[in-house]
Amino acid sequence: MVESPEFLPSKLLNPFTPMAFLSPELAYEKAITTYISIGMLGVLSWDILVHLGADYELLKRHRVGVPTLAYHLSRSSESLPSEI
């Protein structure tokens, strides 16, 4: 397989970067996707940690019924990936 001359390691500024061998458009798209994914993971983690005590109290002090199960099902399903 012959590599195109524009992507040879000698022509790259820093060949040790993770996206050095991608086209600029693809590298930009990958970087934006990564930043958005990390941001969403941070928001999800923050939400879980903030509400963990209240969720525990809800299970501990109140009778478990259909509304409580629906609430906990919706809370746990938000952490599932949207595309399975």
Order of alpha helices (4+ residues) and beta strands (2+ residues): alpha-alpha
